């Protein structure tokens, strides 16, 4: 990125001054190397987001930010409905509520070493993954609507997991305000056979081991120690979420002028929060969140079954489940006044600090777990939300490494078979139905997740708790 138009306000904070149509400034949280590696399009998209009606504070970009659809991936913006604020389908993204769930196995690294290959093969057989993958669950229209309204709570009621899981999921596993009636028949049809599936792209199920503890107090509260084995699942709302995004982006673009909105970019199509279209999108988007929460709940149950067979006595207790493609109504301080705002996080993670009322004990004492997935074959991290993050970026942090190369460029540079072999030589077993998919997700196609996480910590967005290294990766 050309930094000539940016004002450096600190080692990890860069401002894009308010110019032209911008209503607020833009802020990028990153070190110099990460900013240099960002596409110039990131600054352009931040400026466009900053021009939308009702935006509050600033348009933010996390350290893993890269060019996205409308909003940059790694973008955060909050809107005030009382000031004509908008909701943007592009500010949520197509994979609504894509997120990460991490589960504690109760096992140590030495417990699984001898069975690592068997574990990889069994997970690969039992976890449906890949483009167009389908599970064994079939939803009729009534059950589809029940799932879209009930989220992970619906899944628990049908035997996928336990009620204890729900307190460790955002929104206690069910996003209020979902309206299945605003979700099209086509979107529902796409999801009818996709519950309990990983999908493709950067989605995965990984078995990981804690190799470094940075914050022992928080790690103890999270139930993590060096050598512990965990399972992390990264996926979202599959075909249903994509269809919701596609349809409402079209509707918002068509109706923008009639709603008095002059779009700086068609990809930023949006609607006033208080408008009928805004209400319909929020109802559908919240149903998409519930779909993703239910999907990850089912996948967690399937992983428990595999571990239960191979490692009798293993627990797979849920540490946390957090989304990073959402728009949520939250109360945040604007000046000295708490106000209800609609916070868009696209490729960014909610990061509530210690004492937040939504967090259960013992998590409340140390802050919300912030689950950061690395690229295939590299480290992942568990962070903790900070009190400072509230004032920095509406309690938001990064969500992963962030792409450095497009999928097309990655396929030209790497062969999937070679990537699998190289990772196997490092003790990481990869199972995937797509050699091309592995090449697209090669570790070198992503930024350095450690640099991204360190920048997030130095910027005050979240603090490091533990680092995880992969042992088994099942990909679409």
LUMTORKE-104950 format. One line per 10 residues: their letters; for each residue x, y, z of C-alpha. Coordinates in steps of 0.001 Angstrom, whole numbers, plus 500000, padded with zeros to 6 digits. Layout:
<atoms>
A	X,Y,Z | ... .
</atoms>
This chain:
<atoms>
XXXXXXXXXX	500000,500000,500000 | 501144,503528,499244 | 501501,505075,502717 | 501844,508643,501413 | 498142,509303,502036 | 498260,507838,505562 | 499146,509560,508838 | 501092,507348,511207 | 499713,507833,514721 | 501840,505142,516365 .
XXXXXXXXXX	503850,501994,515607 | 500643,500025,514978 | 498112,502691,513968 | 497702,504510,510654 | 495000,507058,509857 | 493395,507831,506537 | 492279,511475,506977 | 488711,512451,506209 | 488543,513795,502675 | 485937,514109,499928 .
XXXXXXXXXX	482798,512158,500770 | 484238,510557,503919 | 482143,511260,507019 | 484759,509838,509409 | 488452,508953,509098 | 489811,505502,508348 | 492087,503662,510766 | 494395,500746,509971 | 495892,498725,512816 | 499154,497164,511595 .
XXXXXXXXXX	502916,497489,511661 | 504825,499004,508757 | 505517,495665,507062 | 501861,494603,507153 | 500702,497966,505779 | 503292,497787,503001 | 501938,494363,502071 | 498323,495509,501834 | 496776,496220,498449 | 496027,499907,497744 .
XXXXXXXXXX	492428,498770,497294 | 492191,498364,501092 | 492599,502120,501614 | 490111,502822,498831 | 487538,500505,500386 | 488062,501991,503864 | 487433,505448,502430 | 484246,504214,500761 | 482981,502619,503972 | 483745,505867,505818 .
XXXXXXXXXX	481351,507692,503462 | 478272,505614,504334 | 475375,507279,506208 | 475308,507058,509987 | 478812,505688,510455 | 480262,506310,513920 | 483862,506899,514987 | 485905,505586,512068 | 486094,502868,509438 | 488607,500343,510738 .
XXXXXXXXXX	490880,497748,509150 | 492447,494949,511178 | 496088,493814,510729 | 495008,490950,508437 | 493027,493258,506121 | 492958,492628,502396 | 490769,493525,499430 | 487226,492189,499731 | 483765,492724,498272 | 482708,496263,499225 .
XXXXXXXXXX	484235,496219,502695 | 487833,495068,502987 | 488140,491657,504622 | 489276,492618,508086 | 486935,495625,508047 | 484934,496956,511023 | 482339,499750,511021 | 479501,500724,513360 | 476339,502571,512375 | 473835,504506,514452 .
XXXXXXXXXX	470204,503839,513450 | 469151,507105,515071 | 471430,508998,512674 | 470228,507268,509513 | 472750,504457,509842 | 472748,501643,507309 | 473210,497896,507192 | 475303,496578,504308 | 475223,493032,502962 | 478734,493650,501628 .
XXXXXXXXXX	479798,494619,505142 | 478821,491183,506392 | 479924,489148,503405 | 478627,486094,501603 | 479666,483492,504180 | 477450,484822,506943 | 478716,483960,510434 | 481773,482112,509195 | 483655,481503,512399 | 485804,479272,514574 .
XXXXXXXXXX	484919,476789,517315 | 487677,475378,519555 | 487137,472321,521750 | 489315,470936,524561 | 490014,467210,524209 | 491541,466545,527624 | 494375,464766,525778 | 498078,465527,525563 | 500264,465484,522474 | 501827,462153,523439 .
XXXXXXXXXX	498348,460599,523721 | 497625,460966,520015 | 501015,460695,518309 | 500743,456941,517681 | 497171,457293,516403 | 497651,460515,514438 | 497242,458951,511000 | 494243,456857,512051 | 492686,459974,513559 | 493213,461909,510326 .
XXXXXXXXXX	491675,459147,508223 | 488662,458706,510515 | 487925,462442,510680 | 488239,462602,506894 | 485671,459819,506508 | 483232,461200,509091 | 483363,464952,508408 | 481743,465876,505050 | 483963,468456,503360 | 484489,470017,499958 .
XXXXXXXXXX	482555,471909,497308 | 478908,470819,497337 | 479471,468414,500218 | 476335,466974,501816 | 475701,465430,505205 | 473261,462813,506419 | 470816,465386,507808 | 467838,466255,505598 | 465658,469198,506589 | 462026,469480,505551 .
XXXXXXXXXX	460532,473005,505384 | 459364,473004,509013 | 462719,471803,510337 | 464571,474289,508130 | 462654,477183,509662 | 463149,475747,513157 | 466902,475564,512553 | 467054,479118,511182 | 465218,480393,514251 | 466968,478193,516819 .
XXXXXXXXXX	470641,477990,515813 | 472866,475821,517969 | 470042,475506,520519 | 468014,473736,517806 | 470929,471358,517212 | 471262,470584,520925 | 467540,469849,521173 | 468016,467236,518449 | 470892,465498,520201 | 473892,467265,518705 .
XXXXXXXXXX	475870,468214,521792 | 474735,469329,525216 | 473092,472360,526772 | 476407,473170,528465 | 477806,474032,525024 | 475416,476935,524588 | 476918,479230,527214 | 480257,479035,525352 | 478786,480206,522032 | 478171,483779,520940 .
XXXXXXXXXX	474571,484793,521686 | 474267,481567,523741 | 473951,479691,520468 | 470867,481483,519150 | 470772,484854,517407 | 467625,486687,518401 | 465610,488484,515738 | 466074,485857,513034 | 463186,485728,510577 | 463130,482529,508489 .
XXXXXXXXXX	460316,484049,506415 | 462770,486558,504905 | 465042,483755,503633 | 464213,482741,500073 | 463130,479262,499074 | 466224,479041,496901 | 468522,479742,499866 | 466722,477134,501955 | 466922,474605,499146 | 470682,475056,498934 .
XXXXXXXXXX	471001,474283,502651 | 468622,471335,502854 | 471431,468744,502721 | 474406,470836,503859 | 474004,470829,507638 | 477010,469306,509364 | 479413,469957,506464 | 482644,471942,506241 | 482386,473216,502692 | 485448,474285,500728 .
XXXXXXXXXX	487931,477157,500476 | 489686,478065,503699 | 487323,476015,505868 | 488805,473202,507893 | 488778,470969,510934 | 492167,470894,512651 | 493603,468909,515522 | 496127,471187,517204 | 498524,471193,520147 | 499350,474079,522488 .
XXXXXXXXXX	503052,474774,522010 | 503430,478151,523761 | 501616,479818,526658 | 501842,483622,526760 | 499312,484429,529503 | 499081,481709,532158 | 496210,483321,534068 | 494015,483483,530979 | 495196,480057,529788 | 494214,478537,533130 .
XXXXXXXXXX	490779,480152,532886 | 490420,478744,529373 | 491579,475274,530457 | 494703,475370,528270 | 498237,474241,529076 | 501353,473415,527073 | 501015,470093,525276 | 497204,470084,525378 | 495407,468872,522259 | 492426,470828,520940 .
XXXXXXXXXX	490112,470619,517937 | 489274,473752,515947 | 486516,473976,513328 | 486338,476826,510811 | 483201,477081,508679 | 480036,479089,508188 | 476518,479136,506763 | 477383,477336,503520 | 475090,477805,500492 | 472309,479460,502477 .
XXXXXXXXXX	474480,482351,503642 | 475900,482881,500182 | 472435,483000,498654 | 471198,485495,501252 | 474179,487745,500527 | 473717,487499,496770 | 469999,488300,496833 | 470125,491200,499277 | 473141,492816,497623 | 471087,492880,494433 .
XXXXXXXXXX	468002,494273,496177 | 470009,496909,498056 | 471746,498065,494882 | 468420,498369,493050 | 466691,500274,495866 | 469610,502488,496976 | 468657,505578,494995 | 465016,505371,496075 | 466194,505160,499685 | 468253,508330,499257 .
XXXXXXXXXX	471633,506574,499288 | 474369,507629,496861 | 476667,504619,496792 | 480424,505231,496424 | 480705,501644,495148 | 477910,499314,494017 | 479499,496557,496104 | 478680,498650,499203 | 474967,498304,498537 | 473113,498970,501776 .
XXXXXXXXXX	469791,500056,503253 | 468826,502202,506236 | 468599,500048,509337 | 465126,501443,509981 | 463825,500732,506466 | 461684,497731,505480 | 464558,496410,503339 | 466980,496864,506215 | 464636,494961,508536 | 464251,492144,506014 .
XXXXXXXXXX	467987,491793,505568 | 468621,491777,509314 | 466009,489050,509741 | 467568,486943,506990 | 471167,487645,508056 | 470368,486629,511641 | 468822,483425,510314 | 472106,482891,508455 | 474001,483346,511729 | 471823,480673,513317 .
XXXXXXXXXX	472500,478365,510387 | 476257,478717,510906 | 475975,478226,514679 | 473900,475076,514151 | 476322,473830,511509 | 479371,474185,513770 | 477446,472595,516642 | 476734,469515,514513 | 480320,469328,513311 | 481518,469538,516901 .
XXXXXXXXXX	479244,466614,517761 | 480653,464574,514867 | 484199,465296,516065 | 483232,464177,519576 | 482001,460876,518188 | 485300,460258,516392 | 487396,461065,519452 | 485096,459029,521668 | 485751,455938,519534 | 489500,456404,519199 .
XXXXXXXXXX	490225,457889,522622 | 487682,456681,525203 | 487370,459236,527975 | 488236,462242,525829 | 485841,465141,526485 | 485872,467764,523735 | 484433,470412,526039 | 483736,473625,524170 | 486136,476487,524849 | 484285,478996,522652 .
XXXXXXXXXX	482575,479517,519314 | 482905,482964,517735 | 481865,484375,514344 | 483678,486844,512120 | 481192,487778,509355 | 478274,489480,511094 | 476364,492662,511811 | 475199,492817,515416 | 473335,495335,517487 | 475554,496123,520465 .
XXXXXXXXXX	475821,498906,523020 | 479064,500879,522782 | 480265,504146,524258 | 480165,507091,521873 | 481897,509818,523796 | 480500,509409,527309 | 477158,508070,526130 | 476307,504386,525662 | 474426,503966,522396 | 472968,501026,520452 .
XXXXXXXXXX	475004,500574,517299 | 474992,498061,514467 | 478561,496783,514281 | 479680,495206,510993 | 482608,492824,511324 | 483714,491364,508004 | 486658,489061,508516 | 486984,490450,512038 | 486269,488887,515422 | 484286,490196,518367 .
XXXXXXXXXX	486697,490687,521280 | 484801,491610,524459 | 487037,492428,527399 | 487008,491264,531040 | 483755,491789,532905 | 481496,491885,529866 | 478019,490717,530951 | 477616,488324,528005 | 480557,486178,529123 | 480176,483238,531532 .
XXXXXXXXXX	482593,482562,534352 | 485500,481863,534351 | 485819,483563,530946 | 484378,486832,532234 | 487343,487342,534553 | 489920,487369,531744 | 487983,488371,528617 | 486390,486599,525677 | 488421,483956,523824 | 489345,485318,520387 .
XXXXXXXXXX	490064,482373,518092 | 492529,483152,515293 | 492952,480535,512591 | 496270,480350,510799 | 496845,479160,507275 | 497095,475440,506681 | 500364,474208,508153 | 501099,477283,510269 | 500252,478321,513812 | 496857,479372,515098 .
XXXXXXXXXX	496288,481442,518234 | 493892,481909,521093 | 493745,485541,522197 | 491715,487280,524895 | 489612,490390,524426 | 490758,493525,526231 | 488949,496419,527858 | 490991,498728,525627 | 489532,497170,522483 | 486156,498743,523258 .
XXXXXXXXXX	487572,502210,522657 | 489923,501116,519887 | 487547,499411,517433 | 484198,498594,519051 | 485658,495482,520759 | 486993,493935,517549 | 490178,492120,516564 | 491663,490258,513600 | 490280,486895,512474 | 493188,485080,510834 .
XXXXXXXXXX	496314,485502,508759 | 494664,487149,505761 | 495488,486268,502171 | 498709,487530,500617 | 498058,485887,497224 | 494841,485240,495339 | 493677,481661,494915 | 494499,481876,491206 | 498064,482999,491953 | 498472,480269,494576 .
XXXXXXXXXX	497467,477534,492142 | 500032,478813,489646 | 502774,478674,492290 | 502064,475434,494189 | 500927,471882,493461 | 498512,470402,495995 | 500313,467050,496222 | 503612,468756,496974 | 502022,470890,499690 | 500599,467757,501350 .
XXXXXXXXXX	503976,466004,501179 | 505866,469014,502532 | 503494,469308,505481 | 503693,465568,506165 | 507469,465953,506471 | 506754,468490,509244 | 504477,466062,511088 | 501234,467632,509816 | 498771,465262,508148 | 496425,466854,505605 .
XXXXXXXXXX	493345,465162,504194 | 491387,466843,501393 | 489171,465837,498496 | 490671,468535,496275 | 494316,468856,495261 | 493504,472266,493772 | 491888,473325,497042 | 495073,472446,498926 | 497158,474491,496473 | 494804,477459,496882 .
XXXXXXXXXX	495266,477287,500654 | 499039,476709,500686 | 500672,478304,503754 | 502657,480690,501545 | 499435,482160,500137 | 498770,483845,503480 | 500362,486551,505575 | 502455,485694,508609 | 499821,484972,511252 | 502313,485612,514047 .
XXXXXXXXXX	502965,489130,512735 | 499212,489724,512459 | 498580,488536,516015 | 501470,490524,517457 | 500192,493663,515734 | 496712,493040,517165 | 498197,492750,520636 | 500411,495820,520299 | 497449,497819,518974 | 495437,496908,522087 .
XXXXXXXXXX	492792,494889,520235 | 493399,491548,521996 | 496234,489871,523878 | 497927,486557,523166 | 497052,483615,525413 | 498416,480522,523622 | 499815,479464,520271 | 498576,476274,518610 | 500396,474187,516024 | 498561,471852,513650 .
XXXXXX	498763,468062,513783 | 495867,467037,511508 | 493990,469154,508989 | 490819,468076,507167 | 490013,470471,504327 | 487379,470808,501651 .
</atoms>
